[in-house]
Amino acid sequence: MAAERPSGPAGPDRGPVRHHDPGAPLACFTARVLVVCPRCGGRALVAPRPGVPAPRYCTDLLFQPRRLVCGGCGATAEWEARADGSSRVGAVPGGTEDPFFRMPLWLQTRCVGRILWAYDEEHVEALSAFVGARLRERGGRRSTRAMCDRLPVWMKSAQNRAEILAGLERLRALAQRSSPAGRSPASHERNDRPRPYRILY
């Protein structure tokens, strides 16, 4: 996602002037997912297992074997796509739980009366570029699951821009924390599950 920033001093929104969205789906941001550790409650990382080939398409990330690792207590867990006959059922991204282990996301905060969440720092930056832009441009050929197109109305509203950008700043700060004491109170909430549909490969 490309964005042009103002050349002068940053304004109160501190966002880019223009944002060009190529139509990347949410799956593109699932390479790294920061979650609450199921054992100690600190920050854990969900990522493809070591040695897994790089995905050809970002949607391939939803089928790659995953490993959850907590640097604090050493907890680990493994995930693989479920077989359904000759097909594999991939993870479904979206909501306040990670797509693979269904653990609460580490990056969550209350914002505009709702829960603002992201998978990792890269996801936060992509959201910030979109929300902060005063001019939003869309690419030509687009996926029907383009992340920016599917953001809720409250995140696209200009009247919420300043509050959402402040919420994203809180997510940036959360990304730097790892102890159970640094966890967001919002990370206990699980009221934003994705719609039930299956991704087959």
Secondary structure, DSSP 8 states (H G I E B T S, - for coil): -EEE--SSS--TT---SEEEE---BGGGG-SSEEEE-TTTSSEEEEEE-TT----SSGGGGGTS-EEEEETTT--EEEE--EEETTEEEE----SSB-TTT--BBSEEEEETTEEEEESSHHHHHHHHHHHH-SEEEE-SS--TTBTTTTS-HHHH-GGGHHHHHHHHHHHHHHHT--SGGG--GGGG----------EE-
